Amino acid sequence: MKKIILENIKTIFYALVIAILIRSLLLQPFYIPSSSMEPSLLVGDRLFVTKLSYGYSKHSFPFSLGPIKNRIFFSEPKRGDVIVFKTPADNRTDYIKRLLGLPGDKLQFIDGNLYLNNVEILKSKIKYNSKIYCGKSKVETKVFKEKLLNGREYLTTYYVNGSYQNSDEFFVPPDHYFFLGDNRDCSKDSRFLSSVGFVHKNNLVGKAQFIFFSTDINQGSAFNFWNWKNILRIERFFKKIV
């Protein structure tokens, strides 16, 4: 009996070690709890983030307890990537946003349009209005397709009324990045210097790659199998994140 117990303990230990290694070095699942990245990411989306994409830091490990002081095997993120990072305010909270500003860039909102290094980021209107969540409230927005100079395209939303118009100039420091939510008027991101601001490269956790599961939490819990046709967003399963 003692030998069986010891074997079970060893099996559990090895399984935990393997799970921690996979989570730290390869893939980590994340849940989307807010609407700051709508329409690209919806509340209730579950996605996988790849850890190797930008190398490793202490934040690659559970509870940020990694033995690494600085980033190793670093690869520069690309503008337009959707990235999970630890907020500089506490180095603990996970945020997911889109990378818009690289080190040395200047960004500014002028009359509701985003300028990158004095060049306007072009956006084409997809819909005049669409109901998008901000917290628990639905807000009428305009949906645009933005296109970066490197060819990356993605959807963004702006409030029909009371949209963010003008900002100060943001100069991205060396080894830092500037992030924005796709739901531009309902996102706490790098525009808010006291709570997020510029994000150091050591705070990057990984690149969001694809959605593997998604539920509409407004329709109920996934455990309510009798209502799965309304709860499960099957069309979002294994959807690549752009």
Residue pairs with C-beta under 8 A, 6 or more apart in sequence:
20 61
20 62
23 62
24 51
24 56
24 60
24 61
24 62
24 66
25 51
25 52
25 56
25 60
26 50
26 51
26 52
27 48
27 49
27 50
27 51
28 48
28 49
28 51
28 205
28 206
29 46
29 47
29 48
29 49
29 212
30 46
30 47
30 48
30 49
30 84
30 94
30 96
30 208
31 44
31 45
31 46
32 41
32 42
32 43
32 44
32 45
32 46
32 47
32 96
33 43
34 43
34 135
35 42
35 43
35 132
35 133
35 134
35 135
35 183
35 186
36 97
36 181
36 182
36 183
36 186
36 187
36 188
36 189
37 82
37 96
37 97
37 98
37 181
37 182
37 183
37 187
38 132
38 133
38 157
38 182
38 183
38 186
39 130
39 132
39 143
39 155
39 157
39 182
39 183
40 82
40 98
40 154
40 155
40 182
40 241
40 242
41 47
41 82
41 96
41 182
41 208
41 211
41 241
42 214
42 216
42 233
42 236
43 133
43 217
44 214
44 215
44 216
44 217
44 233
45 211
45 213
45 214
45 233
45 236
46 211
46 212
46 213
46 214
47 208
47 209
47 210
47 211
47 212
47 241
48 208
48 209
48 210
48 212
49 84
49 205
49 206
49 207
49 208
49 209
50 206
50 207
50 209
51 60
51 205
51 206
52 73
52 206
53 75
53 77
53 206
53 207
54 71
54 74
54 75
54 76
54 77
54 83
54 201
54 204
54 206
54 207
55 71
55 72
55 73
55 74
55 75
56 66
56 68
56 71
56 72
56 73
57 66
57 68
57 70
57 71
57 72
57 201
57 202
57 203
57 204
58 64
58 65
58 66
58 67
58 68
58 69
58 202
59 66
59 85
59 86
59 91
59 202
59 203
59 204
59 205
60 66
60 68
60 205
60 206
64 86
64 91
64 92
70 202
71 201
71 202
71 204
74 201
76 102
77 83
77 99
77 102
77 177
77 204
77 207
78 99
78 150
78 152
79 99
79 100
79 101
79 102
79 148
79 150
79 152
80 98
80 99
80 100
80 148
80 150
80 152
80 154
81 98
81 99
81 207
81 208
82 96
82 97
82 98
82 99
82 207
82 208
82 241
83 96
83 97
83 98
83 99
83 177
83 179
83 204
83 205
83 206
83 207
83 208
84 94
84 95
84 96
84 204
84 205
84 206
84 207
84 208
85 94
85 95
85 96
85 97
85 177
85 179
85 199
85 203
85 204
85 205
86 92
86 93
86 94
86 95
86 203
86 205
87 93
87 94
87 95
87 195
87 196
87 199
87 203
88 196
88 197
88 198
88 199
88 200
88 203
89 194
89 195
89 196
91 203
94 205
95 179
95 188
95 189
95 196
96 208
97 179
97 180
97 181
97 187
97 189
97 190
98 154
98 179
98 180
98 181
98 182
99 177
99 178
99 179
100 107
100 114
100 116
100 178
100 179
100 180
100 190
101 107
101 116
101 170
101 172
101 177
101 178
101 179
101 190
102 172
102 177
102 178
103 172
103 173
103 174
103 175
103 176
103 177
104 172
104 174
105 116
105 117
105 171
105 172
105 178
106 116
106 117
106 118
106 169
106 170
106 171
106 172
107 114
107 115
107 116
107 169
107 170
107 172
107 178
108 114
108 115
108 167
108 168
108 169
108 170
109 115
109 164
109 165
109 166
109 167
110 166
111 165
111 166
112 158
112 163
112 164
112 165
113 120
113 121
113 123
114 120
114 121
114 146
114 180
115 121
116 148
116 149
119 149
121 146
121 147
121 148
122 146
122 147
123 144
123 145
123 146
123 147
123 156
124 144
124 145
124 147
125 142
125 143
125 144
126 143
126 144
126 145
126 155
127 142
127 143
128 142
129 140
129 141
129 142
129 160
130 140
130 141
130 142
130 143
130 157
131 138
131 139
131 140
131 141
132 138
132 139
132 141
132 157
132 183
132 186
133 139
133 186
134 183
134 185
134 186
135 186
139 159
139 185
139 186
140 159
140 160
140 161
141 157
141 158
141 159
141 160
141 183
141 185
142 157
142 158
142 159
142 160
143 155
143 156
143 157
144 155
144 156
144 157
144 158
145 153
145 154
145 155
145 156
146 153
146 154
146 155
146 156
147 153
152 242
153 242
154 182
154 242
155 182
156 182
156 183
156 184
157 182
157 183
157 184
157 185
158 164
158 184
158 185
159 185
162 185
163 184
163 185
164 184
164 185
164 191
167 191
170 178
170 190
170 191
170 198
172 178
172 198
173 198
175 200
175 201
176 198
176 199
176 200
176 201
177 190
177 198
177 199
177 201
177 204
178 190
178 198
178 199
179 189
179 190
179 196
179 199
180 187
180 189
180 190
180 191
181 187
181 188
181 189
188 195
188 196
189 196
190 196
190 197
190 198
190 199
208 241
209 240
209 241
210 238
210 239
210 240
210 241
211 236
211 237
211 238
211 239
211 241
212 237
212 238
213 237
214 232
214 233
214 236
214 237
215 221
215 222
215 231
215 232
215 233
216 230
216 231
216 232
216 233
219 227
219 230
219 231
220 227
220 230
220 231
221 231
222 228
222 231
222 232
224 231
